[in-house]
Amino acid sequence: MSDTLSGLLTFGVLVALLVAVGLPLGAWLAKTLTDTAHWRVERMVHRLVRVDTSTEQSWKSYAVSVIAFSIAGIVILFTLILSQARLPLSQGTGGMFWHTALNTAVSFVTNTNWQSYAGEIGVGPLAQTVGLTVQNFVSAAVGIAVVGALMRAIARSSAQTIGNFWVDITRVVVRVLLPGAFVAAVVLMVGGVIQNLRSPLTVTSLDGAEQVIRGGLVASQEAIKQFGTNGGGYFNANSAHPFENPTAFTNLVQIFLMLVIPFALTRTFGIVVGDRRQGWALTAFAGTLWLSSVALTTWAELGAASGPAGSMEGKEVRFGLWSSTIFAASTTGTSTGAVNSLHESYSPLGGGVVLGNMLLGEISPGGVGSGLYGILIIAILSVFVAGLMVGRTPEYLGKTIGRREITCAALYSLVMPVLVLGFTGASLAMAGPRETMTASGPHGLTEVLYAYASAANNNGSAFAGLGADNPWYNLTLATCMLLGRFLPMLLVLRLAGLLVEQKKRPDTAGTMPTHTPLFVGLLIGIALILAGLTFFPALALGPLAEALA
C-alpha cells in the first residue's frame, strides 16, 4: 500500500470516528451543561466543598471562582513538585529549580503543559499522578465550564446569572472527562501503552553503556492528556516515545482524542442556543481551517525531499509522514501541544503552518472550551464588521453587539498578539536569551516566536531548538501562560455578563443569518485577516524568509 493511500485511509477513518462519536458527545455535553438534576456522586462532592447548588453566580462571582480555583491549583502543584524528592514513589527523582517548578505548575494549571524538564526524570510517579494528571482533568474542565457559561448567556434572555462554576466543573469531570479518559486509557493499554509502578530498570546496551528504563502510570495520563487537550508527556519524547505511543493504532486514537471534544462542542453550542444550524456553521468554520492545515502541512513535507516518502527528518518511521503531519496540524490546531514528531525539523513552510495554527488563536478547532469561545469571539467580530458594512445594528442570535460587547471582543483579540510579539522582541533584544538559541537568522527567530506563541495560546509544543530551562524563559513563558489563559477568560465572562442581561430580539427581515455558507466564509476571512495583519511581518522574517532562502 502506498504512503499516500495509507495516509488518506487514516484520515478517512479519523473523520468517520469524529462524526460517529462527536455527535452524541456534543448532545451529552449540552445535557451536562444545562441539566438541573445532580448525580449522587456530584451531591457528595458539593457537600464536601460546601457548595450551594441552588444558587447561580453572576459573571463577577463566576470569574472570582475560576481565578481562586486556579491559583490554589498552582500553589498546591508548585509545593508538590518542589517536595517530591521527600515523598513516596519518588524513584530517585530530585527536586527542580524553583523557576522550573513554577513554570511547570503554571503550565499544567493553565492547560498548556509546556515542559522545560525531561518528563521521565523531572517528575516522579506520585507527582505525575496526584499533581499533573489531576490538573489535566480540572484545567480542561475549567475551559468547558467557561464556554458553558457563555453559551447559557447567549441562550438566556433578561437574566442576571450565568451558572455555577462549582457545579459546572464537577459535572464536566464526573460526567465527561472521567468516563471518557477511563475508556481511552483501556483502549491505549490494549494498544500497548504501559501502565505500571515498577521501579526503574537498569540495562546494559550493546555498546556496554548502562541505560535506565522507567515505567509509570502512562496510559491513564496519556488518555486525559489528549482527551483534555493538555499535551504534557510522561516521557521527554512525548507521543514519539514507544511507551506512550507504540503503534499506528494508538497514534490514530490519540489524534482522535485531542479533536473529539473541541469539535463536539460546536454541536453543543447549537443545541444550547436552540438552533442547531449555528453549531453546524461553527463546525464548518473550524473543520475548514483544520482540513486546510492538514493539507498544507502534508503537502509541504511531501515536497521537502526528493524521495517518494517525503521529508522524514524528525519523524517516526513507525508512523510515517502522513500520520505525523495530521498529528502536528491537530496538536497545534487544538491547545494540546503533544508531539509525535519534531516540529523543529519540519520544512520552513511546514513549520510555518503549525506555527500559524497557534497564531490564529487556536480556533481550528481549538482547545476544550477555549477553542469554542475563541470561535465565538470571531463570530461577534464578524457580525460587527458586517453590520458596519451594510449600515445595520449588529446582532448575534438575538443579542445586540454594542460598544461594550465589541470592546470585550477587541481586547480579547489583542491579548495574545501583545504577549507573543512583546516577549519575542524582548528576548531577541537581550544578549542572555539570545545565547540559548541553537539557530540564528530566520530559523532562530521562528524558535523564539514559536515558544511564546505556544505559551500565550496555552499549547505547550516547542520547536525544541531553544534552551528554555533558565530563569528568563521559565518566568516569561509562565507569565505568557497565565495572562494568555486568564485575561481572555475574564473578558469572555464579562461578555457573558453583558449578553445575559439583554432581552433576546426576534429575527426580522433585516437580521443577518449566521448559519449560512456565506457567514462561514466571512468567519474564515476575518480570522485570517486578523492573524495576517498582526503576524505577517514576523512570519515574513521567520519561516517565510527561510522558505524563500
C-alpha positions in Angstrom: 0.0 0.0 0.0 1.4 3.4 -1.0 2.1 6.0 1.7 -0.5 8.3 0.1 -3.2 5.7 0.1 -2.4 4.7 3.7 -2.5 8.4 4.8 -5.8 9.0 3.1 -7.3 5.9 4.7 -6.0 7.1 8.1 -7.6 10.5 7.6 -10.9 9.0 6.4 -11.1 6.7 9.5 -10.3 9.7 11.7 -13.1 11.8 10.2 -15.5 8.9 10.5 -14.7 8.4 14.2 -15.1 12.1 14.9 -18.5 12.1 13.3 -19.7 8.9 15.0 -18.5 9.9 18.5 -18.7 13.7 18.2 -22.5 13.9 17.5 -23.6 12.0 20.6 -20.8 13.6 22.7 -22.0 17.0 21.7 -25.5 16.2 22.8 -24.2 14.8 26.1 -22.1 17.9 26.8 -25.2 20.1 26.2 -27.1 17.9 28.7 -24.2 18.2 31.1 -24.1 22.0 31.0 -27.9 22.5 31.2 -29.1 19.8 33.5 -31.0 20.8 36.6 -30.6 17.5 38.4 -27.5 16.3 40.2 -26.0 12.8 40.4 -25.4 11.3 43.8 -21.6 11.5 43.5 -21.9 15.1 42.5 -24.0 15.9 45.5 -21.4 14.2 47.7 -18.7 16.5 46.2 -20.9 19.6 46.6 -21.4 18.7 50.3 -17.7 18.1 50.8 -16.7 21.6 49.5 -19.9 23.2 50.8 -21.4 24.4 47.5 -24.9 25.7 47.4 -26.1 24.1 44.2 -29.4 26.0 44.2 -27.6 29.4 43.7 -26.2 30.6 40.4 -23.5 33.2 40.1 -23.1 36.5 38.3 -20.3 36.8 35.9 -18.1 38.5 38.5 -18.7 35.8 41.1 -18.1 33.1 38.4 -14.8 34.8 37.4 -13.6 35.0 41.0 -14.3 31.3 41.4 -12.3 30.5 38.3 -9.3 32.6 39.4 -9.4 31.4 43.0 -9.6 27.7 42.0 -6.7 28.1 39.5 -4.4 30.0 42.0 -5.0 27.3 44.6 -4.0 24.7 42.0 -0.8 26.5 41.1 0.2 26.8 44.8 -0.5 23.1 45.6 1.2 21.8 42.4 4.2 24.1 42.9 4.6 22.8 46.5 4.2 19.2 45.4 6.9 19.4 42.7 9.4 21.1 45.0 9.0 18.5 47.7 8.7 15.4 45.5 12.2 14.1 46.4 11.0 13.6 50.0 7.7 12.0 49.1 6.9 8.3 48.5 7.3 6.8 45.0 9.9 9.4 44.0 12.0 6.7 42.4 15.1 8.8 42.8 13.6 11.9 41.2 15.2 15.1 42.6 13.8 18.5 43.0 13.5 21.1 40.3 14.9 24.7 40.3 12.2 26.9 41.8 11.7 28.7 38.5 11.3 25.4 36.6 8.8 24.2 39.2 6.8 27.4 39.0 6.8 27.2 35.2 5.6 23.6 35.4 2.8 24.4 37.9 1.5 27.3 35.9 1.8 25.3 32.7 -0.4 22.4 33.9 -3.0 24.6 35.6 -3.4 26.7 32.5 -3.9 23.6 30.3 -0.6 24.5 28.5 1.6 21.6 29.6 4.8 23.3 28.4 7.7 21.2 29.8 11.1 22.7 30.5 12.2 19.5 32.1 12.7 15.9 30.8 9.4 14.2 31.6 10.7 10.8 32.9 13.4 12.2 35.2 11.9 15.6 36.1 8.7 14.4 37.9 8.2 11.1 39.8 5.2 8.8 39.6 3.4 10.4 42.7 3.7 14.0 41.4 2.8 12.8 37.9 -0.4 11.1 39.1 -1.5 13.2 42.1 -0.3 16.5 40.6 -0.1 16.6 36.8 -2.8 14.2 35.9 -5.3 15.8 38.3 -4.6 19.2 36.7 -5.1 17.6 33.3 -8.7 16.9 34.4 -9.6 20.1 36.2 -7.9 22.5 33.8 -9.8 21.0 30.9 -13.0 21.2 33.0 -12.4 24.9 33.6 -12.3 25.7 29.9 -15.5 23.8 29.2 -17.2 25.4 32.2 -16.3 28.9 30.9 -17.6 28.3 27.4 -20.7 26.7 29.0 -21.3 30.0 30.9 -21.0 31.9 27.6 -23.4 29.6 25.8 -26.0 30.0 28.6 -25.6 33.8 28.4 -26.4 33.8 24.7 -29.4 31.4 25.2 -30.9 33.3 28.1 -33.0 36.5 28.0 -33.0 39.3 30.6 -31.2 37.3 33.2 -28.5 38.1 35.8 -26.7 34.8 36.3 -24.6 32.6 34.0 -24.5 29.4 36.1 -22.5 28.0 39.0 -18.8 27.4 38.4 -18.5 24.7 41.1 -21.5 22.8 39.7 -20.2 23.1 36.1 -16.7 21.9 36.9 -17.9 18.9 39.0 -20.3 17.8 36.3 -17.8 18.1 33.5 -15.2 16.0 35.4 -17.7 13.4 36.6 -19.9 13.0 33.5 -17.5 13.6 30.6 -13.8 13.6 31.4 -13.5 10.7 33.9 -15.6 8.2 31.9 -14.0 9.3 28.6 -10.5 9.1 29.9 -11.2 5.7 31.5 -12.3 4.2 28.2 -9.5 5.9 26.4 -6.9 4.5 28.9 -8.2 1.0 28.4 -8.0 1.3 24.6 -4.5 2.6 24.8 -3.4 -0.2 27.1 -4.9 -2.7 24.7 -2.7 -0.9 22.0 0.4 -1.4 24.1 0.8 1.8 26.2 2.3 0.9 29.5 0.6 1.2 32.9 2.7 0.1 35.9 4.5 1.2 39.0 7.7 -0.7 38.5 11.0 0.6 39.8 13.4 1.9 37.1 15.1 -0.9 35.3 18.9 -0.6 34.5 20.0 -2.5 31.4 23.3 -2.7 29.6 23.2 -1.8 26.0 25.2 -3.5 23.1 28.0 -0.9 23.4 28.4 -1.6 27.2 26.7 1.5 28.4 24.1 1.4 31.1 20.6 2.7 30.4 17.8 3.4 32.9 14.3 2.4 31.6 11.5 3.9 33.6 7.8 2.8 33.8 4.8 4.6 35.2 1.1 5.1 35.1 1.4 6.2 31.5 -1.9 5.1 29.8 -4.1 6.9 32.3 -2.2 10.1 31.9 -1.9 9.7 28.2 -5.7 9.4 27.9 -6.6 12.6 29.7 -3.5 14.4 28.2 -5.1 14.1 24.7 -8.8 14.0 25.7 -8.5 17.3 27.6 -6.1 18.9 25.0 -3.4 19.1 27.7 -0.4 17.6 25.9 2.3 17.0 28.6 4.3 13.9 28.0 5.1 11.3 30.7 8.4 10.9 28.9 10.6 13.6 27.3 9.9 12.3 23.8 6.2 12.8 24.4 4.0 10.9 21.9 7.1 9.8 19.9 8.1 7.6 22.9 7.1 3.9 22.3 5.8 3.6 25.9 3.4 6.5 25.2 2.5 5.8 21.6 3.7 2.4 20.4 1.8 1.8 17.2 -0.1 3.4 14.3 -3.3 2.3 16.1 -2.5 4.2 19.3 -1.4 7.2 17.2 -4.8 7.3 15.5 -6.6 7.0 18.8 -4.5 9.9 20.2 -5.3 12.2 17.3 -9.0 11.4 17.6 -8.9 12.1 21.4 -7.4 15.6 21.0 -10.0 16.6 18.4 -13.3 15.0 19.6 -14.3 17.4 22.4 -13.4 20.6 20.5 -15.5 19.5 17.5 -18.3 18.1 19.7 -18.6 21.4 21.5 -19.7 23.2 18.3 -22.7 20.8 18.2 -23.3 21.5 21.9 -23.5 25.2 21.1 -26.2 24.7 18.5 -28.3 22.6 21.0 -27.9 25.0 23.9 -28.8 28.1 21.9 -31.8 26.3 20.3 -30.6 26.5 16.7 -28.5 23.5 15.6 -27.7 25.2 12.3 -25.5 27.6 14.3 -23.5 24.7 15.5 -23.1 23.3 12.0 -21.8 26.6 10.8 -19.1 26.8 13.5 -18.2 23.1 12.8 -17.7 24.0 9.1 -15.6 27.0 10.1 -13.3 25.0 12.4 -13.3 22.0 10.1 -12.2 24.0 7.0 -9.3 25.6 8.9 -8.2 22.2 10.3 -8.5 20.4 6.9 -6.6 23.2 5.2 -3.8 23.0 7.9 -3.5 19.2 7.4 -3.4 19.6 3.6 -0.8 22.4 3.7 1.5 20.7 6.3 1.4 17.3 4.4 2.0 19.0 1.1 4.9 20.9 2.4 6.6 17.9 4.0 5.9 15.7 0.9 7.6 18.3 -1.3 10.5 18.9 1.1 12.5 16.0 -0.1 13.0 14.2 -3.5 12.2 10.7 -2.2 8.7 9.3 -2.6 8.2 9.3 1.2 8.8 13.0 1.5 10.9 14.5 4.3 11.2 12.0 7.1 13.7 14.1 9.1 12.4 14.3 12.7 9.6 11.9 12.1 8.9 8.4 13.4 9.2 5.6 10.9 6.6 3.8 12.9 4.0 6.3 11.8 5.3 7.7 8.5 4.8 11.2 7.1 1.0 11.4 6.9 0.3 10.3 10.5 3.0 12.8 11.7 1.6 15.8 9.8 -2.0 15.0 10.7 -0.8 14.8 14.3 1.1 18.1 14.0 -1.7 20.0 12.5 -4.2 18.7 15.1 -2.0 19.3 18.1 -1.3 22.9 17.1 -4.9 23.5 15.9 -6.1 22.5 19.3 -4.3 23.6 22.5 -2.9 20.1 23.0 0.8 20.5 22.2 1.6 16.8 22.3 4.1 15.8 19.5 4.9 12.6 17.7 7.5 14.3 15.5 10.0 17.1 15.9 8.4 20.4 14.6 11.9 21.9 14.6 12.8 19.5 11.7 9.8 20.3 9.6 10.4 22.3 6.4 10.2 26.1 6.7 6.7 26.0 5.2 5.5 23.1 7.2 6.8 24.6 10.4 5.2 27.9 9.4 1.8 26.2 9.0 1.9 24.6 12.5 3.1 27.9 13.9 0.3 29.7 12.0 -2.3 27.4 13.6 -1.4 28.9 17.0 -1.2 32.4 15.8 -4.8 32.1 14.5 -5.7 31.8 18.2 -6.1 28.1 18.1 -9.6 28.0 16.6 -9.2 25.1 14.3 -10.9 23.8 16.4 -9.0 24.9 19.5 -8.8 23.5 23.0 -11.6 22.1 25.1 -13.8 25.1 25.8 -11.2 27.7 24.9 -11.4 26.9 21.2 -15.2 27.4 21.1 -15.2 30.7 22.9 -12.4 31.8 20.6 -14.5 31.0 17.6 -17.5 32.8 19.2 -15.3 35.9 19.6 -14.5 35.7 15.8 -18.3 35.4 15.2 -19.0 38.5 17.2 -16.3 40.5 15.4 -17.7 39.2 12.1 -21.3 40.3 12.7 -20.0 43.7 13.9 -17.9 44.2 10.7 -20.9 43.0 8.6 -23.2 45.4 10.4 -20.9 48.3 9.7 -20.7 47.3 6.0 -24.5 47.3 5.5 -25.4 50.0 8.0 -27.4 47.8 10.4 -27.1 47.3 14.1 -25.0 44.2 14.5 -26.7 41.2 16.3 -25.7 37.7 17.0 -28.5 35.2 17.9 -30.8 37.9 19.0 -28.2 39.8 21.1 -27.1 43.3 20.2 -23.3 43.7 19.7 -22.8 47.2 21.1 -19.9 49.2 22.3 -19.2 47.3 25.5 -19.6 43.9 23.8 -17.3 44.7 20.9 -14.8 46.2 23.4 -14.5 42.8 25.1 -14.1 41.0 21.8 -11.5 43.5 20.6 -9.5 43.3 23.8 -9.7 39.5 23.6 -8.2 39.6 20.2 -5.3 41.8 21.3 -4.1 39.9 24.4 -2.3 37.1 22.6 -0.5 39.2 20.0 0.7 41.6 22.6 2.2 38.8 24.7 3.7 36.9 21.7 5.3 39.9 19.9 6.3 41.7 23.1 8.2 38.9 24.7 9.6 37.7 21.4 11.0 41.2 20.8 12.4 41.4 24.3 14.1 38.0 24.1 15.8 38.8 20.8 16.9 42.2 22.1 18.7 40.8 25.1 22.1 39.1 24.9 21.3 36.4 27.6 18.2 34.9 26.0 19.8 35.1 22.5 22.7 32.9 23.7 20.2 30.0 24.4 19.2 29.9 20.8 20.7 27.0 18.9 20.0 28.6 15.5 20.5 32.1 14.1 18.8 34.1 11.4 15.2 33.3 10.3 15.1 29.9 12.0 16.3 31.3 15.3 13.5 33.9 15.2 11.0 31.2 14.5 12.2 29.2 17.5 11.6 32.1 19.9 8.3 33.2 18.2 7.1 29.6 18.3 7.8 29.3 22.1 5.9 32.4 23.0 3.0 31.6 20.6 2.8 28.2 22.3 2.8 29.7 25.8 0.3 32.5 25.1 -2.1 30.2 23.3 -1.7 27.5 26.1 -0.5 25.0 23.5 2.7 23.7 25.0 4.5 22.3 22.0 8.0 23.6 21.2 10.5 23.8 18.3 12.9 22.1 20.7 15.9 24.1 19.5 15.5 26.7 22.2 17.2 26.2 25.6 14.3 27.4 27.7 15.1 25.9 31.1 16.6 29.1 32.6 15.1 31.9 34.8 14.3 34.3 31.9 12.4 31.9 29.7 10.8 30.0 32.6 9.4 33.2 34.1 8.4 35.0 30.9 6.8 31.9 29.5 4.9 31.4 32.8 3.7 35.0 32.5 2.5 34.3 29.0 0.7 31.2 30.0 -1.1 32.9 32.9 -2.1 36.1 31.1 -2.8 34.2 27.9 -5.2 31.9 29.8 -7.0 34.1 32.3 -7.2 37.5 30.6 -9.2 36.1 27.7 -11.3 34.0 30.2 -12.2 37.2 32.2 -13.1 39.0 29.0 -15.3 36.1 27.9 -17.1 36.0 31.3 -17.5 39.8 31.1 -19.0 39.4 27.7 -21.3 36.7 29.0 -22.5 39.1 31.8 -23.3 41.7 29.2 -25.2 39.3 26.9 -27.2 37.5 29.5 -28.8 40.8 30.6 -30.1 41.5 27.2 -33.6 40.5 26.1 -33.4 38.3 23.0 -34.7 40.0 19.9 -36.8 38.0 17.4 -35.4 37.6 13.9 -36.6 40.1 11.3 -36.2 40.6 7.6 -33.1 42.7 8.4 -31.4 40.1 10.6 -28.2 38.7 9.1 -28.3 34.9 9.0 -25.3 33.4 10.8 -25.7 29.8 9.8 -25.1 30.1 6.0 -22.0 29.2 3.9 -21.6 33.0 3.3 -21.3 33.7 7.0 -18.8 30.8 7.4 -16.7 32.3 4.6 -16.9 35.7 6.5 -15.7 34.0 9.7 -12.7 32.4 7.8 -11.9 35.8 6.2 -12.0 37.7 9.5 -9.8 35.1 11.3 -7.2 35.1 8.5 -7.2 38.9 8.2 -6.7 39.4 12.0 -3.8 37.0 12.2 -2.3 38.2 8.9 -2.3 41.8 9.8 -0.9 41.1 13.2 1.8 38.5 12.5 2.7 38.7 8.8 5.9 40.9 9.4 7.2 38.4 12.0 6.3 35.4 9.7 8.0 37.2 6.8 11.2 37.5 8.8 11.0 33.9 10.1 9.5 30.9 8.3 8.7 32.7 5.0 12.3 34.1 4.7 13.7 30.7 5.5 11.5 29.0 2.9 12.5 31.5 0.2 16.1 31.1 1.0 
